[in-house]
């Protein structure tokens, strides 16, 4: 049973969590996404346009409308839609700003037809010119374009800072920040570390990753080992998470940008919370969000399917229970 959250907070679940079920192809992707509501896990879900329909990136009005109506009949709805912006044509030519706009417009219209709050893109990908051009369309459709910051894209990262500045400069309720708590990892997932150790990664680096993840010197060691060629080929893709998807920031690092925030991803990799490495970032974020009067969705998103074979539905259910308790504890801590 989920615990009461502050007014205006909605705990949701991402259909991305069920990607292994989609790949199995025993049911259609819309059927799989709807199961999150049908099975009682959530009333609000996030969906990925590219996963729902083969018509992507130009989903039809009919299929978008039908999906939104289907969820409404079971007292559910789409919260945020994962979109995509391909900056290159199939021929390898960079798209012009007009072409980039045209690539996104059908996705935004489908998002509106589903009855969703908005569409999500990676932080900074759209860029200031396109974001500015999109505001009138977003106003027309009553949608929010969410720019998602995750992993090592903290405000203090020089490469990410201009994107945060653009959001603040546009200052529109239709262009907002979505924060993924993969930015706030006090330690790496235990099952991830096991994968690296089993594959034969240098033992000293595994020790540092386990015990000294937040030490800036560990980041340099990660790069050194990669350059040395010592990363076993079978975990090379997993290893790259250390450079992009896993962050080491503290909640204090993101507090300055929280006024730009209207949604968050409660990213998790596994459910080993013996030392609160999963729940503590959620508590910290909840306290900070409550302090700034946040309203929006907080979505369970599972990234560990990359290396785990756990049941996606059961894993999501368990995480929602953990996240609900952590959010309630974090928000209540201000009154303590």
N, C-alpha and C positions, 0 to 999 in steps of 0.2 A: 504494500500500500504506500502510495506517495504521500509525503508530508506537505502541509500547507506552506506555500511560498508567498513572498510579498505580493501585494496587489500589482498587477501588470506584468508579472513574470509567468512565462509558459514554458514548461519542460516538454521538449519534443524529441523525436527520434529520427535519425536519418535512414532513408532507404538504402543508402550506400553501404550500411552495415550488412545488408543482405546480399551483397554482390556474389558471394559463392553460390547462393540459391539461384540467382539470376543466371549465372554461368551454367548451372546444372540443366537449365532450360526445361524443367518439368512443368513450369507454369510461365505465363507471360510476365514481363517485367512489371507492368501495371498491377497484375494480380499479386506479385510478390510485395510490391510497395504497400498495397492496400492491406496486406496481412498484418502490418504493424498496428493498424487500427482495429481490424477484425479480431485480432488476438488480444486486444485490450491493453497493449503496451503504451499507446499514446493516442491523443486526439488530434495532435498536430504533427505532421511529418515533413521532412525535407526530401526532395527528390532530385535526381540528376536527369536533365533533359536528354543527354546523350545515351543514357541507360534505358530510358522509358520507351523511346520510339526510334525506329530506323529512319524516320523522316527527318530527324535532326540533321542540320541545324535549322530546318524550316518546318517545325511541327505544324500540323493542320489545326485550324480552329476547332474542327469537329472533335478530334481526339482529345484536345486539351479541355474543351468544354465537358465532354463526356466523363473524363477522369475526375474533374472537379465535382461534377454532379454525383458521380459514384461515391466519392468520399462523403459528400454532404448527406447522402442517404444513410450512412452509418455513423453520423454525427462526428465526422472528421473533416479535416481540411489540410491543404498544403500551406506550410508556413513560408519557406524559402526554397527557391528553385536554383539548382546548380547549373549555371550556363557556361558558355565557352566563347572565346574570341580567338579565332585562328587568323593570325596576322599575315599568313602567306597563302597564296592561291595554290591549287594543285600543280600549276606549272612552275611554282617556285618564285613567283613575283610577290613582293611585299604589297599588301593591300593599301590603297589610299584611305584617307580619313572617311571619304564618302562610302567606300566599300566596307570599311570596318563598321560604320553605322548601319549599313544595309545588312551586314552579317548578324548584328545583334537585334535589330528591330523585330524580326519574326519570333525570336526567343522571348522578347519582352511582351509581345502581344499574346503569345501562348501562356506566359506566366499570368497575365491578367485574366485570361479566359479560365484558368484553373482556380481563380479566386485567391491566389497566393499574395503574400505581403510584398515580395520582391524577388529579385534575381541576384545571384552571387557570382562575383568574378575575383580573381586573385588581386591583391593589393597592388596598385600601380599599373596593371596591365592596360587598362583603358587609356590612361594618360589624361592630362588636363584638357586637351582640345576636345577629345571625344566625350569626356564626362560633361563638359560644359554644353556641348551640343545635345546631349541626351536629356538634360534637365526638363526642357519643355515636353518631350515625349513622356517622361516619367510622371510629370504633373498631369498630363492628359489621361494617362492610364491609372493614375493613383497608385504608383508603384515606388518601391525603394530599390536602388541599385546598391548592393552591399559589396564593399571591397574587403576581402578577407585577408587578415594578417595572421601568419602562423609561423611556427618553428623559429628560425633565426631572424625573422623580419620585425624585430622590436623597434620602437621609435628611435632608440639610440644607434641603430645600424645606419651608417651613412648612406647605404644604398636604398634603404626604405624611407628615410626621413622626408624626401621630397613628396612622396605619395601622401604621407600624413599631412604635410603642409597644404597640399592641394585640396584634401577633404576639408580642412579648416577654412581655406580661402573660399571654396564654393559655398560652404555654410548653408546647405539645403537639407530639409528633412527628407528629401528624396535621394540623397547620396550620403550613405552612412558607412560606418566601420563595423565589421564583424571580426571579433577577436577569437582566435583558436588557442585554447590553453596548452597546446603543444609548445607554446612560447614559454610556459612557466613550469618546466620540468625540474623538480629538485633532484631526481635520479632517473636513470634509464630503466625501461621495463626489464624485469628479471628474465622473462622468456626471450627477449631480444638478446640480452647478454649471453644467455645459454646458446643461442644460435651461433653467435660469433665465436664463443669459446670452443664449441664442438667442431666448428669448421677449421680450427687451427690458427686463428688470429694470434699474433704475438702475445704471450701471456702477460707481459708487462703492460701492454696497452689495455688488455681486458681488465686488469686490476685497476688501472687509472680510470677507465670508463665506469667501473663499478663503484669505486670509492671517491673519485675526484672529478665527477662529471662537471660540476659548476666551477672548477678551477679553470681560468682562461688558458693556462698552459696546456690543459688537456686538448683544447681545440687545435693548438699548434701540433701536438703529437699526432692527432688524427690525420692532419694533412701530411705530416712527415711520413707516416706509415703508408698512406695512399701513394705518395710519390715514389716510395722505395720499391713498390711492386709487391709488398708483402701481404696484400689483401687476397685471400683465397678467392679464386674466380666464382665459386658457387655462392658466395655471400657479397659479391661486389655491389650488386644493386642495393641490398640491405644496408651495406656499409655507408652508402651515400646519404642515408637518412641522418647520419651524424653531422653532415654538412648543411643540410637544408631543413629537414622536417622536425628535428629535435632541437628545442631551444633551452636556454639556461638562464633566462631573465627572471627577475623577481617581480612581485606584484607592484612594488614601488616604481619599477621601470615603466609600467604601462599606465599608471594612474593619470599622468598628464593628458592622455588621449581618451580617457573614458567618457568625457562629455560628447565625443563623436560617435559613441557606440550605441547600436540598437539591437545587436544580437551577439551571441557567443556560441562557439562549438566547444563542448566538453569532450574534447578528444581523449580517447583512452586507447591503450595498446593491449594490455591484459588486465586481469582483475586482481593481481597480487598487490594487496593494499596493507600488507603486514606492518609496514613502516609509514603508512599514509602517503606514499608517493603518488597514489591515484587521487585520493580524496582531499589532501591538503590544498593543492592548487585550486580546487573547486571552492573550498571554504574561503580561501584568501580572496578569490575573485568575487564571491558572493558578498562578502563584507564590503569590498571596495565598490561594487555596483550599488549596493543598498545605500551607501553613503552619498552617491551622486544622483540618486533618484532614478535609476535605470528602469526602463520598461521595454520588454521584448521577449524573444525566444532564446532559450538555452538548450542546445541540441546535443544529444548523445551521438557521438560519431566514433566508430571503431576503426582504428588503423591497423590493428594487429592481425587482421585476416591475411596480411601479406606473408606471414610466416606461421600462423596458427590454423588448425583445422577444427576449432571449437564450433559448436552449433551457433549460428549467427543470431537466431531469435532468442535462445536462452541467454546468450552472452549479453545481448542488448537489454533484455529484461533485468538481468542482474545489475548491469551498470546503471540503469534508470533508478533502481532502488537505492543504490549507493549514492548516486548523484543527488537524488531528492533529499536524502538525509544530510549530505554535506552542504547543499545549498541552504537548507533551512537552518543548519547550525551556524553557518557563516553569516547569514543575514541576522540571526538572533544575537550574535556575539556583540553587536553594537549596543544592544539594550542591557547587556550584562554588567 
